[in-house]
């Protein structure tokens, strides 16, 4: 991961749902709608939007167009042209960079997007069901982190990932960022290691700075499942790792005996 430019003081991850495609790399157009209630963004950008740009997961600037823009009304939609994704059957990451008051160049260039994939910006902070040490393994046969829910609950399990990603020995563009999440795949495994997509909604996978949220649902009462958040990383070099982050989810309907 390379910080695009030291003049840009902030960046934020955008999740892009490209599930349903091939288990291989390819290009897709992307459409991103910016939340109007994101104060940290709207109070730290230029009114002409020149300092709002999009990069891929490794900090490479992408071609984009501001399809709709209204600073006073806090309205902005950006379409991104031909982003290369390493896996087109996963949740991928791009970044929005902003807060460069001296940016005089307008990099927006019009194009017609073809079936753009949706990019989402999540602003929620984790509140519970947090896996704070996702790769701690003590020789046990089940995940160390254990959570429970009823069979009708639909909730997030959050995996803390900051501690997994490598930093630079010395700064580049005034930043120590080196490795970042490239894409994410989700599974819910029973005791026979069988995945069932009815027990999670992959397109609801949330990425915020430092955390990945997996949206789980369903399950059978009195049954345990392993929730897997598998991440592929990317870094300069290349420097790529795969982490299989896991938590045990117990389904308990809490009925009277």
C-alpha atoms as a printed R data frame, in Angstrom:
    type eleno elety resid chain resno       x       y       z
1   ATOM     1    CA   UNK     A     1   0.000   0.000   0.000
2   ATOM     2    CA   UNK     A     2   1.363   3.376  -1.007
3   ATOM     3    CA   UNK     A     3  -0.110   6.601   0.308
4   ATOM     4    CA   UNK     A     4  -1.056   8.403  -2.893
5   ATOM     5    CA   UNK     A     5   0.302  11.863  -2.075
6   ATOM     6    CA   UNK     A     6   1.444  13.453   1.174
7   ATOM     7    CA   UNK     A     7  -0.583  16.570   0.311
8   ATOM     8    CA   UNK     A     8  -3.750  14.544   0.908
9   ATOM     9    CA   UNK     A     9  -4.240  14.380   4.642
10  ATOM    10    CA   UNK     A    10  -7.094  11.860   4.851
11  ATOM    11    CA   UNK     A    11  -8.297   8.709   3.166
12  ATOM    12    CA   UNK     A    12 -11.131   6.258   3.783
13  ATOM    13    CA   UNK     A    13 -11.869   2.715   2.554
14  ATOM    14    CA   UNK     A    14 -14.769   2.042   0.189
15  ATOM    15    CA   UNK     A    15 -16.132  -1.517  -0.093
16  ATOM    16    CA   UNK     A    16 -17.038  -2.669  -3.592
17  ATOM    17    CA   UNK     A    17 -19.283  -5.690  -4.077
18  ATOM    18    CA   UNK     A    18 -18.027  -7.648  -7.087
19  ATOM    19    CA   UNK     A    19 -19.383 -11.018  -5.915
20  ATOM    20    CA   UNK     A    20 -20.803 -13.348  -8.545
21  ATOM    21    CA   UNK     A    21 -17.964 -12.910 -11.001
22  ATOM    22    CA   UNK     A    22 -14.926 -15.022 -11.817
23  ATOM    23    CA   UNK     A    23 -12.339 -16.139  -9.247
24  ATOM    24    CA   UNK     A    24  -9.774 -14.151 -11.211
25  ATOM    25    CA   UNK     A    25  -8.692 -10.578 -11.868
26  ATOM    26    CA   UNK     A    26 -10.530  -8.240 -14.186
27  ATOM    27    CA   UNK     A    27 -11.864  -4.711 -14.513
28  ATOM    28    CA   UNK     A    28 -15.160  -3.214 -13.388
29  ATOM    29    CA   UNK     A    29 -16.667   0.253 -13.262
30  ATOM    30    CA   UNK     A    30 -17.715   1.469  -9.814
31  ATOM    31    CA   UNK     A    31 -20.299   3.950  -8.525
32  ATOM    32    CA   UNK     A    32 -19.881   5.576  -5.094
33  ATOM    33    CA   UNK     A    33 -22.485   7.744  -3.348
34  ATOM    34    CA   UNK     A    34 -21.077   9.808  -0.483
35  ATOM    35    CA   UNK     A    35 -23.114  10.019   2.763
36  ATOM    36    CA   UNK     A    36 -24.437  13.488   3.539
37  ATOM    37    CA   UNK     A    37 -23.958  12.875   7.299
38  ATOM    38    CA   UNK     A    38 -20.187  12.335   7.009
39  ATOM    39    CA   UNK     A    39 -19.024  15.530   8.691
40  ATOM    40    CA   UNK     A    40 -15.327  14.641   8.638
41  ATOM    41    CA   UNK     A    41 -15.513  14.523   4.856
42  ATOM    42    CA   UNK     A    42 -17.736  17.493   4.114
43  ATOM    43    CA   UNK     A    43 -15.901  19.865   6.464
44  ATOM    44    CA   UNK     A    44 -12.469  18.935   5.080
45  ATOM    45    CA   UNK     A    45 -12.866  19.179   1.304
46  ATOM    46    CA   UNK     A    46 -12.765  22.004  -1.204
47  ATOM    47    CA   UNK     A    47 -16.104  23.332  -2.396
48  ATOM    48    CA   UNK     A    48 -15.084  22.533  -6.004
49  ATOM    49    CA   UNK     A    49 -14.295  18.874  -5.049
50  ATOM    50    CA   UNK     A    50 -10.838  19.055  -6.655
51  ATOM    51    CA   UNK     A    51  -9.310  17.346  -3.624
52  ATOM    52    CA   UNK     A    52 -11.586  14.289  -3.749
53  ATOM    53    CA   UNK     A    53  -9.925  11.462  -5.669
54  ATOM    54    CA   UNK     A    54 -10.155   7.662  -5.882
55  ATOM    55    CA   UNK     A    55  -7.313   5.120  -5.795
56  ATOM    56    CA   UNK     A    56  -7.213   1.350  -5.896
57  ATOM    57    CA   UNK     A    57  -6.247  -0.698  -2.822
58  ATOM    58    CA   UNK     A    58  -2.545  -0.097  -3.503
59  ATOM    59    CA   UNK     A    59  -2.749   3.687  -3.763
60  ATOM    60    CA   UNK     A    60  -2.792   4.013  -7.560
61  ATOM    61    CA   UNK     A    61  -4.879   6.903  -8.858
62  ATOM    62    CA   UNK     A    62  -7.970   5.835 -10.856
63  ATOM    63    CA   UNK     A    63  -9.864   7.578 -13.651
64  ATOM    64    CA   UNK     A    64 -13.156   8.905 -12.295
65  ATOM    65    CA   UNK     A    65 -16.026  11.282 -12.963
66  ATOM    66    CA   UNK     A    66 -18.173  13.292 -10.561
67  ATOM    67    CA   UNK     A    67 -21.554  12.209 -11.919
68  ATOM    68    CA   UNK     A    68 -23.464  14.462  -9.512
69  ATOM    69    CA   UNK     A    69 -22.044  17.166  -7.253
70  ATOM    70    CA   UNK     A    70 -23.502  19.824  -4.998
71  ATOM    71    CA   UNK     A    71 -21.334  21.036  -2.146
72  ATOM    72    CA   UNK     A    72 -24.007  23.157  -0.466
73  ATOM    73    CA   UNK     A    73 -26.449  20.226  -0.357
74  ATOM    74    CA   UNK     A    74 -23.759  17.692   0.542
75  ATOM    75    CA   UNK     A    75 -24.465  15.622  -2.545
76  ATOM    76    CA   UNK     A    76 -21.742  13.732  -4.403
77  ATOM    77    CA   UNK     A    77 -21.696  10.648  -6.598
78  ATOM    78    CA   UNK     A    78 -18.478   9.470  -8.238
79  ATOM    79    CA   UNK     A    79 -18.147   6.837 -10.953
80  ATOM    80    CA   UNK     A    80 -14.785   5.126 -11.424
81  ATOM    81    CA   UNK     A    81 -13.602   3.748 -14.753
82  ATOM    82    CA   UNK     A    82 -12.144   0.255 -15.241
83  ATOM    83    CA   UNK     A    83 -10.805  -0.533 -11.771
84  ATOM    84    CA   UNK     A    84  -8.684  -3.686 -11.782
85  ATOM    85    CA   UNK     A    85  -9.799  -6.120  -9.067
86  ATOM    86    CA   UNK     A    86  -7.733  -9.169  -8.151
87  ATOM    87    CA   UNK     A    87 -10.797 -11.337  -7.528
88  ATOM    88    CA   UNK     A    88 -14.184 -10.641  -9.107
89  ATOM    89    CA   UNK     A    89 -16.068 -12.933  -6.727
90  ATOM    90    CA   UNK     A    90 -15.342 -11.071  -3.510
91  ATOM    91    CA   UNK     A    91 -15.650  -7.805  -1.619
92  ATOM    92    CA   UNK     A    92 -12.929  -5.461  -2.872
93  ATOM    93    CA   UNK     A    93 -11.501  -2.194  -1.555
94  ATOM    94    CA   UNK     A    94 -10.813   1.178  -3.126
95  ATOM    95    CA   UNK     A    95  -9.921   4.386  -1.294
96  ATOM    96    CA   UNK     A    96 -11.220   7.929  -1.353
97  ATOM    97    CA   UNK     A    97  -8.526  10.525  -0.609
98  ATOM    98    CA   UNK     A    98  -9.447  14.048   0.461
99  ATOM    99    CA   UNK     A    99  -8.400  17.132   2.433
100 ATOM   100    CA   UNK     A   100  -5.858  18.813   0.171
101 ATOM   101    CA   UNK     A   101  -6.750  22.535   0.320
102 ATOM   102    CA   UNK     A   102  -4.139  23.495  -2.289
103 ATOM   103    CA   UNK     A   103  -5.286  21.073  -4.993
104 ATOM   104    CA   UNK     A   104  -5.998  23.190  -8.079
105 ATOM   105    CA   UNK     A   105  -6.267  20.340 -10.613
106 ATOM   106    CA   UNK     A   106  -9.669  18.902 -11.431
107 ATOM   107    CA   UNK     A   107  -9.087  15.223 -12.290
108 ATOM   108    CA   UNK     A   108 -12.736  14.420 -12.998
109 ATOM   109    CA   UNK     A   109 -13.178  13.224 -16.596
110 ATOM   110    CA   UNK     A   110 -16.518  12.279 -18.121
111 ATOM   111    CA   UNK     A   111 -17.155   8.714 -19.289
112 ATOM   112    CA   UNK     A   112 -20.174   6.409 -19.574
113 ATOM   113    CA   UNK     A   113 -20.008   3.657 -16.908
114 ATOM   114    CA   UNK     A   114 -20.996   0.116 -17.923
115 ATOM   115    CA   UNK     A   115 -23.008  -1.782 -15.277
116 ATOM   116    CA   UNK     A   116 -21.055  -0.201 -12.406
117 ATOM   117    CA   UNK     A   117 -20.546  -2.101  -9.175
118 ATOM   118    CA   UNK     A   118 -21.704  -0.380  -5.991
119 ATOM   119    CA   UNK     A   119 -19.139   1.115  -3.656
120 ATOM   120    CA   UNK     A   120 -20.245   1.676  -0.047
121 ATOM   121    CA   UNK     A   121 -18.865   3.943   2.646
122 ATOM   122    CA   UNK     A   122 -19.571   2.675   6.174
123 ATOM   123    CA   UNK     A   123 -19.482   5.102   9.104
124 ATOM   124    CA   UNK     A   124 -20.528   2.848  12.002
125 ATOM   125    CA   UNK     A   125 -18.044   2.073  14.776
126 ATOM   126    CA   UNK     A   126 -17.892  -1.481  16.228
127 ATOM   127    CA   UNK     A   127 -19.847  -1.766  19.476
128 ATOM   128    CA   UNK     A   128 -19.886  -5.488  20.300
129 ATOM   129    CA   UNK     A   129 -18.934  -8.930  18.965
130 ATOM   130    CA   UNK     A   130 -15.388  -7.712  18.317
131 ATOM   131    CA   UNK     A   131 -12.522 -10.116  17.576
132 ATOM   132    CA   UNK     A   132  -9.648  -8.022  18.876
133 ATOM   133    CA   UNK     A   133  -6.883 -10.629  18.367
134 ATOM   134    CA   UNK     A   134  -8.047 -12.497  15.255
135 ATOM   135    CA   UNK     A   135  -5.025 -14.771  14.704
136 ATOM   136    CA   UNK     A   136  -4.375 -15.899  18.283
137 ATOM   137    CA   UNK     A   137  -4.407 -19.708  18.197
138 ATOM   138    CA   UNK     A   138  -3.449 -21.782  21.226
139 ATOM   139    CA   UNK     A   139  -3.645 -25.268  19.745
140 ATOM   140    CA   UNK     A   140  -7.393 -25.591  20.258
141 ATOM   141    CA   UNK     A   141  -9.607 -26.989  17.492
142 ATOM   142    CA   UNK     A   142 -12.163 -24.162  17.618
143 ATOM   143    CA   UNK     A   143 -11.793 -20.362  17.300
144 ATOM   144    CA   UNK     A   144 -10.717 -18.455  20.403
145 ATOM   145    CA   UNK     A   145 -13.414 -15.785  20.084
146 ATOM   146    CA   UNK     A   146 -16.929 -17.022  20.835
147 ATOM   147    CA   UNK     A   147 -20.177 -15.115  20.304
148 ATOM   148    CA   UNK     A   148 -23.837 -16.048  20.449
149 ATOM   149    CA   UNK     A   149 -27.112 -14.938  18.884
150 ATOM   150    CA   UNK     A   150 -30.612 -16.247  18.356
151 ATOM   151    CA   UNK     A   151 -31.612 -17.839  15.067
152 ATOM   152    CA   UNK     A   152 -33.517 -14.666  14.085
153 ATOM   153    CA   UNK     A   153 -30.784 -12.139  14.928
154 ATOM   154    CA   UNK     A   154 -28.924 -10.498  12.042
155 ATOM   155    CA   UNK     A   155 -25.749  -8.888  13.390
156 ATOM   156    CA   UNK     A   156 -22.162  -7.942  12.639
157 ATOM   157    CA   UNK     A   157 -19.048  -9.703  13.886
158 ATOM   158    CA   UNK     A   158 -16.091  -7.305  13.727
159 ATOM   159    CA   UNK     A   159 -12.514  -8.409  13.080
160 ATOM   160    CA   UNK     A   160  -9.728  -6.034  14.080
161 ATOM   161    CA   UNK     A   161  -7.167  -6.099  11.261
162 ATOM   162    CA   UNK     A   162  -4.813  -3.158  11.841
163 ATOM   163    CA   UNK     A   163  -2.360  -5.243  13.848
164 ATOM   164    CA   UNK     A   164  -2.071  -7.784  11.001
165 ATOM   165    CA   UNK     A   165  -0.882  -5.373   8.324
166 ATOM   166    CA   UNK     A   166   2.799  -4.595   7.820
167 ATOM   167    CA   UNK     A   167   4.077  -1.039   8.146
168 ATOM   168    CA   UNK     A   168   7.060   0.573   6.447
169 ATOM   169    CA   UNK     A   169  10.449   0.757   8.123
170 ATOM   170    CA   UNK     A   170  10.658   4.377   7.008
171 ATOM   171    CA   UNK     A   171   7.982   6.761   5.777
172 ATOM   172    CA   UNK     A   172   6.915   7.265   2.173
173 ATOM   173    CA   UNK     A   173   4.886  10.399   1.411
174 ATOM   174    CA   UNK     A   174   5.088  11.072   5.152
175 ATOM   175    CA   UNK     A   175   3.208   7.833   5.931
176 ATOM   176    CA   UNK     A   176   4.217   4.404   7.243
177 ATOM   177    CA   UNK     A   177   1.381   2.551   5.470
178 ATOM   178    CA   UNK     A   178   2.719  -0.415   3.494
179 ATOM   179    CA   UNK     A   179   0.199  -3.285   3.379
180 ATOM   180    CA   UNK     A   180  -3.573  -3.006   2.989
181 ATOM   181    CA   UNK     A   181  -6.603  -5.231   2.489
182 ATOM   182    CA   UNK     A   182  -7.131  -6.011  -1.195
183 ATOM   183    CA   UNK     A   183 -10.257  -8.189  -1.069
184 ATOM   184    CA   UNK     A   184 -12.404 -10.193   1.348
185 ATOM   185    CA   UNK     A   185 -14.291 -13.488   1.156
186 ATOM   186    CA   UNK     A   186 -16.786 -14.692   3.770
187 ATOM   187    CA   UNK     A   187 -17.918 -18.168   4.828
188 ATOM   188    CA   UNK     A   188 -20.074 -19.741   7.545
189 ATOM   189    CA   UNK     A   189 -18.878 -23.276   8.202
190 ATOM   190    CA   UNK     A   190 -20.619 -26.086  10.093
191 ATOM   191    CA   UNK     A   191 -18.833 -28.957  11.893
192 ATOM   192    CA   UNK     A   192 -18.244 -30.723   8.555
193 ATOM   193    CA   UNK     A   193 -16.635 -27.551   7.098
194 ATOM   194    CA   UNK     A   194 -19.617 -27.000   4.778
195 ATOM   195    CA   UNK     A   195 -20.343 -23.393   3.851
196 ATOM   196    CA   UNK     A   196 -23.934 -22.086   3.686
197 ATOM   197    CA   UNK     A   197 -24.585 -18.657   2.147
198 ATOM   198    CA   UNK     A   198 -27.960 -18.523   3.926
199 ATOM   199    CA   UNK     A   199 -26.100 -17.782   7.170
200 ATOM   200    CA   UNK     A   200 -24.542 -14.469   6.058
201 ATOM   201    CA   UNK     A   201 -24.945 -11.605   3.614
202 ATOM   202    CA   UNK     A   202 -21.602 -11.046   1.937
203 ATOM   203    CA   UNK     A   203 -22.585  -7.829   0.168
204 ATOM   204    CA   UNK     A   204 -23.137  -6.255   3.622
205 ATOM   205    CA   UNK     A   205 -19.471  -6.758   4.522
206 ATOM   206    CA   UNK     A   206 -18.306  -3.483   6.067
207 ATOM   207    CA   UNK     A   207 -14.794  -2.049   6.029
208 ATOM   208    CA   UNK     A   208 -13.837   0.880   8.235
209 ATOM   209    CA   UNK     A   209 -10.359   1.990   9.304
210 ATOM   210    CA   UNK     A   210  -8.877  -0.900  11.299
211 ATOM   211    CA   UNK     A   211 -11.871  -3.270  11.152
212 ATOM   212    CA   UNK     A   212 -13.849  -5.578   8.881
213 ATOM   213    CA   UNK     A   213 -17.465  -6.376   9.748
214 ATOM   214    CA   UNK     A   214 -19.111  -9.650   8.640
215 ATOM   215    CA   UNK     A   215 -22.914  -9.693   8.584
216 ATOM   216    CA   UNK     A   216 -24.315 -12.985   9.920
217 ATOM   217    CA   UNK     A   217 -27.879 -14.275  10.113
218 ATOM   218    CA   UNK     A   218 -29.952 -17.449  10.500
219 ATOM   219    CA   UNK     A   219 -28.544 -20.719  11.753
220 ATOM   220    CA   UNK     A   220 -30.110 -23.616  13.641
221 ATOM   221    CA   UNK     A   221 -30.796 -23.446  17.371
222 ATOM   222    CA   UNK     A   222 -28.251 -25.265  19.586
223 ATOM   223    CA   UNK     A   223 -25.722 -25.381  16.731
224 ATOM   224    CA   UNK     A   224 -22.274 -23.815  16.486
225 ATOM   225    CA   UNK     A   225 -20.702 -22.385  13.335
226 ATOM   226    CA   UNK     A   226 -17.313 -20.967  12.409
227 ATOM   227    CA   UNK     A   227 -17.517 -17.576  10.738
228 ATOM   228    CA   UNK     A   228 -14.546 -17.001   8.450
229 ATOM   229    CA   UNK     A   229 -13.375 -13.637   7.151
230 ATOM   230    CA   UNK     A   230 -10.611 -14.399   4.669
231 ATOM   231    CA   UNK     A   231  -8.585 -11.415   3.549
232 ATOM   232    CA   UNK     A   232  -6.040 -11.062   0.776
233 ATOM   233    CA   UNK     A   233  -3.616  -8.221   1.343
234 ATOM   234    CA   UNK     A   234  -1.547  -6.162  -1.082
235 ATOM   235    CA   UNK     A   235   1.640  -4.213  -0.625
236 ATOM   236    CA   UNK     A   236   4.574  -2.815  -2.589
237 ATOM   237    CA   UNK     A   237   6.968  -5.441  -3.800
238 ATOM   238    CA   UNK     A   238   4.627  -7.303  -4.205
239 ATOM   239    CA   UNK     A   239   4.023  -8.175  -0.566
240 ATOM   240    CA   UNK     A   240   0.836 -10.212  -0.315
241 ATOM   241    CA   UNK     A   241  -0.562 -12.289   2.534
242 ATOM   242    CA   UNK     A   242  -3.738 -14.298   3.157
243 ATOM   243    CA   UNK     A   243  -5.337 -14.329   6.609
244 ATOM   244    CA   UNK     A   244  -8.166 -16.650   7.606
245 ATOM   245    CA   UNK     A   245  -9.794 -14.802  10.510
246 ATOM   246    CA   UNK     A   246 -12.299 -16.899  12.441
247 ATOM   247    CA   UNK     A   247 -14.848 -16.662  15.244
248 ATOM   248    CA   UNK     A   248 -17.193 -19.246  16.752
249 ATOM   249    CA   UNK     A   249 -20.881 -18.326  16.524
250 ATOM   250    CA   UNK     A   250 -23.289 -20.177  18.797
251 ATOM   251    CA   UNK     A   251 -26.988 -20.153  17.906
252 ATOM   252    CA   UNK     A   252 -29.061 -20.178  21.105
253 ATOM   253    CA   UNK     A   253 -32.750 -19.294  21.054
254 ATOM   254    CA   UNK     A   254 -32.882 -19.044  24.889
255 ATOM   255    CA   UNK     A   255 -36.102 -20.972  25.272
256 ATOM   256    CA   UNK     A   256 -37.414 -22.211  28.657
257 ATOM   257    CA   UNK     A   257 -36.434 -25.731  29.676
